[in-house]
Amino acid sequence: MELWQQMIRDSVHTVEQLVQRFSIDKGVAESLNEFFQVRINPYYLSLIRYPGDPIWLQCVPNIQELQDLDAEEDPLMEDAMSPVPNITHRYPDRALFLTTSQCGLYCRFCTRKRKVGDSEKISMKGLEAAFNYLEEHTEIRDVILSGGDPLMLTDVMLEKILKRLRQIPHIEIIRLGTKMPCVLPQRITPKLVDMLKKYHPIYINTHFNHPWEITPESSKACQMLADAGCPVGNQMVLMKDVNDDAVIVKELMQKLLKIRVRPYYMYMADETKGANHFRTPIAKGLEIIDKLRGWTSGLAIPHFVIDAPGGGGKIPILPNYVLHYDDEKIVLRNYKHKIYTYKNGDTLKKAKEKKLSLAKNNGNGNGNGKSKKAVVTRKVVLPEMSEADLN
């Protein structure tokens, strides 16, 4: 048994442990564990500095989870877009492939808690049907392995999946959606990364939410993956009292770059049953992006997106940098809220052509000695955000 597997076994996972370690009322602990089971491995548990801190909030059950049970179990409609077990096919050229129900840590904000931890709902029995679907759909060029966490699989089992995918000619990119570099970095071993090298290009989507998660252990794990030729990107979820502060997010993004992890997405928290207490105002996310763009490297700025309820997919949103736009120009504001005008290139071309035409006709634009001007503009004014909206 490898170290990471032993750490999974040693995780906090029972009602009795919740009562003893976190002083949760036994009745409440039973209800919480029944709603969504608990798993806090020893490594991630060691990152907690005090009760209610950003690490605690992500992994320790909270009675608030039981107070919004009318919310959707599957707000992103993944199941409705699942043509065969274990596959969600939402976008034209890529597919999500669920390979296991297990995770190294059960995050309390999980959007897939209806399935995670239940081997009947994400079953190995569905793998063959999933492979057949991917083989038949030649438009799919990019496959994201998820779950659960695909790195909960043994190296042998994971390699079988990767090898099979690499036998499908039209699949160009394989991505592993894994929190292991963050929550259980002991899973990233020399044996694992040597195996991954055989199946490039392999990309890693990992999931750090707070600077305290960047430790010597997690840094080493990410660097091992990068050294093995796996580009690593980070997907952060914006959460109340965890990271809803521009200073915290900036620190996280800058530290991620230092360990060779590229900020990729910053998500609004999904409208998931039992997780709505994590949600922030949308204006908070816009404020954070506004305080990143221009104030730090573009490398450190993730795409801010909402994964649209109802299966609409990821939709990017930005602070309002466009103040006015018409056929002649666009009026913009920069990160310091200074205003700039940029002339439309097509307008410059038309103005030059008009000038040449007037010169040719000795200044008489219509041949009757009178110059006639007809300017048709198309104005698009985008809504502006007030200071009140951002507060």
C-alpha positions in Angstrom: 0.0 0.0 0.0 1.3 3.4 -1.0 1.5 6.3 1.5 -1.4 8.2 -0.1 -3.7 5.1 0.1 -2.9 4.8 3.8 -3.7 8.4 4.3 -7.1 7.8 2.7 -7.7 5.0 5.2 -6.7 7.3 8.0 -9.2 10.0 7.0 -11.9 11.5 9.2 -15.0 9.8 7.8 -17.3 8.8 10.7 -20.0 10.6 12.7 -18.0 9.8 15.9 -14.9 11.5 14.5 -16.9 14.6 13.5 -18.3 14.8 17.1 -14.9 14.3 18.7 -12.7 16.5 16.4 -15.1 19.3 15.5 -17.6 19.3 18.4 -20.5 18.9 16.1 -23.8 17.8 17.8 -24.2 14.0 17.1 -27.7 14.4 15.6 -26.5 17.1 13.3 -23.4 15.1 12.4 -25.6 12.1 11.5 -27.8 14.3 9.3 -24.8 15.9 7.6 -23.0 12.6 6.9 -26.2 11.2 5.5 -26.7 14.2 3.2 -23.1 14.1 1.9 -20.5 11.9 3.4 -17.3 13.2 5.0 -13.7 12.5 4.1 -10.9 14.7 5.4 -7.5 13.1 4.9 -4.7 13.7 7.5 -2.7 16.0 5.2 -5.6 18.4 4.5 -6.7 18.3 8.1 -3.2 19.5 9.1 -3.7 22.7 7.1 -6.5 23.9 9.4 -5.2 26.7 11.6 -8.4 27.6 13.6 -12.1 26.7 13.6 -14.0 28.3 10.8 -10.9 29.2 8.8 -10.8 28.9 4.9 -9.5 25.3 5.0 -12.1 24.3 7.7 -15.0 25.8 5.7 -14.1 23.7 2.6 -14.0 20.3 4.3 -15.8 20.3 7.7 -19.6 19.8 7.5 -21.8 22.8 8.4 -25.4 22.8 9.5 -26.1 25.3 6.8 -25.8 22.5 4.3 -29.2 21.2 5.6 -30.9 24.6 5.1 -31.2 24.8 1.3 -32.4 21.4 0.4 -34.9 22.8 -2.1 -32.0 23.7 -4.4 -31.1 21.7 -7.5 -29.1 18.5 -7.2 -27.8 18.8 -10.7 -28.0 22.5 -11.6 -25.7 22.1 -14.6 -27.8 19.3 -16.1 -24.9 17.0 -16.5 -27.2 13.9 -16.3 -29.5 15.3 -19.0 -26.5 15.7 -21.2 -25.2 12.2 -20.5 -25.8 10.0 -23.6 -24.3 6.9 -22.0 -23.1 6.2 -18.4 -20.0 8.1 -17.3 -20.0 10.6 -20.2 -21.3 14.2 -20.3 -21.2 15.7 -23.8 -22.1 19.4 -23.6 -19.6 21.1 -25.9 -19.0 20.2 -29.6 -15.5 18.9 -29.5 -15.0 17.7 -26.0 -16.5 15.3 -23.4 -16.4 14.8 -19.7 -15.5 11.2 -18.7 -16.3 10.2 -15.1 -13.9 7.4 -14.1 -14.5 7.0 -10.4 -16.8 8.1 -7.6 -14.0 8.6 -5.1 -12.1 11.7 -4.0 -9.1 12.3 -1.7 -11.2 14.9 0.1 -15.0 15.5 -0.1 -15.4 19.2 -0.6 -18.5 20.6 1.1 -19.2 22.8 -1.9 -19.1 19.9 -4.4 -21.4 20.4 -7.4 -21.5 16.7 -8.0 -22.3 15.5 -4.5 -25.4 13.6 -5.9 -22.9 11.1 -7.2 -19.5 11.5 -5.6 -18.8 8.8 -3.1 -21.4 6.5 -4.5 -19.9 3.7 -6.6 -23.3 2.8 -8.0 -23.8 6.2 -9.6 -20.3 6.4 -11.1 -19.4 2.8 -11.8 -16.5 1.1 -13.5 -19.2 -0.9 -15.2 -19.9 2.1 -17.4 -16.4 2.4 -18.8 -16.8 0.2 -21.9 -20.0 2.1 -23.0 -18.1 5.3 -22.5 -15.1 4.1 -24.6 -17.5 3.0 -27.4 -19.2 6.4 -27.4 -15.9 8.2 -27.6 -14.8 6.0 -30.5 -18.0 6.6 -32.4 -18.1 10.3 -32.0 -15.2 11.5 -34.2 -15.9 15.2 -33.4 -14.5 14.7 -29.9 -10.9 15.7 -29.8 -10.5 16.5 -26.1 -11.5 14.3 -23.1 -11.5 15.4 -19.5 -11.2 12.6 -17.0 -13.0 13.4 -13.8 -15.3 11.8 -11.2 -14.7 11.8 -8.3 -11.0 12.2 -8.9 -9.2 10.1 -11.5 -6.1 10.0 -9.4 -7.9 8.0 -6.8 -7.4 5.2 -9.4 -4.3 3.1 -9.0 -1.5 3.8 -11.5 -2.3 0.5 -13.2 -6.0 1.3 -13.7 -5.4 4.8 -14.8 -2.9 3.7 -17.4 -5.4 1.2 -18.8 -7.8 4.1 -19.4 -5.1 6.4 -20.9 -3.9 3.6 -23.1 -7.4 2.9 -24.4 -8.0 6.6 -25.1 -4.7 6.9 -27.0 -5.9 4.2 -29.3 -8.7 6.5 -30.5 -7.2 8.5 -33.4 -9.4 11.6 -33.2 -8.7 12.2 -29.5 -5.9 14.7 -29.4 -6.0 16.0 -25.8 -6.5 14.2 -22.5 -7.0 16.3 -19.4 -7.1 15.0 -15.8 -9.4 17.0 -13.5 -7.8 16.4 -10.1 -7.6 18.0 -6.7 -4.9 15.7 -5.5 -1.9 18.1 -6.0 -3.8 20.4 -3.6 -5.5 18.1 -1.1 -3.3 15.0 -1.1 -0.1 15.8 -2.9 1.5 12.5 -1.7 -0.5 11.0 -4.6 1.9 12.6 -7.1 4.8 10.1 -7.2 7.7 9.5 -9.5 6.0 6.3 -10.7 2.9 8.2 -11.6 4.5 11.0 -13.5 6.7 8.5 -15.4 3.6 6.7 -16.5 1.8 9.9 -17.6 4.8 10.9 -19.8 3.9 8.0 -22.1 0.5 9.4 -23.1 1.2 13.0 -23.9 -0.3 15.5 -24.5 -1.8 15.3 -21.0 -3.0 18.4 -19.2 -3.8 18.8 -15.5 -6.7 20.8 -14.2 -6.2 21.2 -10.5 -8.1 23.1 -7.9 -6.5 25.5 -5.3 -8.8 27.9 -3.6 -6.7 29.6 -1.0 -3.0 30.5 -0.5 -2.7 28.3 2.6 -3.1 25.3 0.3 0.2 26.1 -1.3 2.7 24.2 0.9 6.1 22.6 0.3 4.2 19.3 -0.4 1.7 20.7 -2.9 4.5 22.8 -4.6 6.6 19.7 -5.1 3.6 17.8 -6.5 2.9 20.5 -9.1 6.5 20.9 -10.0 6.8 17.1 -10.6 3.8 17.2 -13.0 5.3 20.2 -14.8 8.7 18.5 -15.1 7.0 15.5 -16.6 5.6 17.7 -19.4 2.1 18.1 -18.1 0.9 21.8 -18.2 -1.0 22.5 -15.0 -3.9 24.9 -14.8 -5.9 25.9 -11.8 -9.7 26.3 -11.4 -10.7 28.3 -8.3 -14.3 28.6 -7.0 -15.2 31.9 -5.5 -16.6 31.3 -2.0 -17.8 33.4 0.8 -15.3 33.7 3.7 -12.9 31.5 1.8 -11.5 33.6 -0.9 -13.9 36.5 -1.6 -11.2 39.1 -1.3 -9.0 40.5 -4.1 -5.9 40.5 -1.9 -6.4 36.8 -1.1 -7.0 35.9 -4.8 -4.1 37.9 -6.0 -1.8 36.2 -3.5 -3.1 32.8 -4.6 -2.6 33.5 -8.3 0.9 34.8 -7.9 1.9 31.9 -5.7 0.4 29.4 -8.2 2.6 30.9 -11.0 5.7 30.4 -8.8 5.0 26.7 -8.6 4.3 26.6 -12.4 0.5 26.4 -12.2 -1.3 28.7 -14.6 -4.6 30.3 -13.3 -7.3 29.1 -15.7 -10.8 29.7 -14.3 -12.4 31.6 -11.4 -15.9 30.2 -11.1 -19.0 31.6 -9.4 -20.1 28.9 -7.0 -22.8 26.7 -8.6 -26.4 26.8 -7.4 -26.0 23.3 -5.8 -28.2 21.8 -3.1 -26.4 22.2 0.3 -23.8 24.6 -1.0 -25.6 27.9 -1.4 -24.1 29.4 1.8 -20.8 29.6 -0.1 -22.2 31.8 -2.9 -21.2 35.5 -3.2 -22.7 38.4 -5.1 -21.6 38.4 -8.8 -20.4 41.9 -8.2 -17.7 40.5 -5.8 -16.2 38.5 -8.6 -16.2 41.4 -11.0 -14.6 43.5 -8.3 -11.8 40.9 -7.8 -11.1 40.8 -11.5 -11.1 44.6 -11.7 -8.5 44.6 -8.9 -6.3 42.0 -10.7 -6.3 43.3 -14.3 -3.5 45.8 -14.8 -2.4 45.5 -11.2 -0.6 42.2 -11.7 0.7 40.1 -14.6 -1.8 38.9 -17.2 -0.5 35.4 -16.5 -2.0 35.7 -13.0 -5.6 36.5 -14.2 -8.1 33.7 -14.6 -11.2 33.7 -16.8 -14.1 34.7 -14.5 -17.0 32.5 -15.5 -20.5 31.4 -14.5 -21.3 27.8 -15.4 -24.8 28.6 -16.5 -27.6 26.8 -14.7 -29.6 24.5 -17.1 -26.5 23.3 -18.9 -25.6 26.5 -20.7 -21.9 25.9 -20.2 -19.2 28.3 -19.0 -20.0 32.0 -19.8 -17.2 34.5 -19.2 -18.0 37.8 -17.6 -15.9 40.9 -17.2 -16.0 44.3 -15.6 -17.3 47.0 -17.9 -14.3 48.3 -19.8 -16.3 49.4 -22.9 -18.1 52.7 -22.2 -19.2 53.4 -25.8 -19.0 51.8 -29.2 -20.2 52.9 -32.6 -19.0 52.6 -36.3 -16.3 55.2 -35.8 -14.8 54.5 -32.4 -14.8 52.6 -29.2 -14.4 54.4 -25.8 -12.7 52.4 -23.1 -11.5 52.8 -19.6 -8.3 51.2 -18.3 -7.5 49.5 -15.0 -7.0 53.0 -13.4 -10.4 54.1 -14.7 -8.8 56.5 -17.2 -10.7 57.0 -20.5 -9.3 56.3 -23.9 -10.7 56.4 -27.5 -9.7 53.9 -30.2 -10.7 54.7 -33.8 -12.4 51.9 -35.7 -10.0 50.6 -38.4 -12.8 50.3 -41.0 -13.8 53.9 -40.3 -10.2 55.1 -41.1 -10.3 53.2 -44.4 -13.6 54.8 -45.4 -12.4 58.3 -44.4 -9.3 57.9 -46.6 -11.4 56.7 -49.5 -13.8 59.6 -49.1 -11.0 62.1 -49.0 -9.5 60.7 -52.2 -13.0 60.9 -53.8 -13.5 64.5 -52.8 -10.0 65.4 -54.1 -10.8 63.8 -57.4 -14.0 65.8 -57.8 -12.3 69.1 -56.8 -14.1 69.1 -53.5 -17.6 68.8 -55.0 -18.8 65.5 -53.5 -22.0 65.3 -55.5 -21.1 67.3 -58.6 -23.4 70.3 -57.9 -20.9 72.5 -56.1 -22.2 71.5 -52.7 -20.6 69.0 -50.5 -23.1 66.7 -48.9 -22.4 64.8 -45.7 -24.4 61.8 -44.6 -23.1 60.0 -41.6 -24.9 56.9 -40.4 -23.7 55.6 -37.0 -24.6 52.6 -35.1 -24.4 53.1 -31.4 -24.1 50.4 -28.8 -24.0 51.5 -25.2 -23.2 48.8 -22.7 -24.6 49.0 -19.2 -22.2 50.6 -16.7 -21.6 49.4 -13.2 -21.8 52.0 -10.4 -19.7 51.9 -7.3 -22.8 50.7 -5.4 -23.0 47.7 -7.7 -19.5 46.7 -6.7 -20.0 47.0 -3.0 
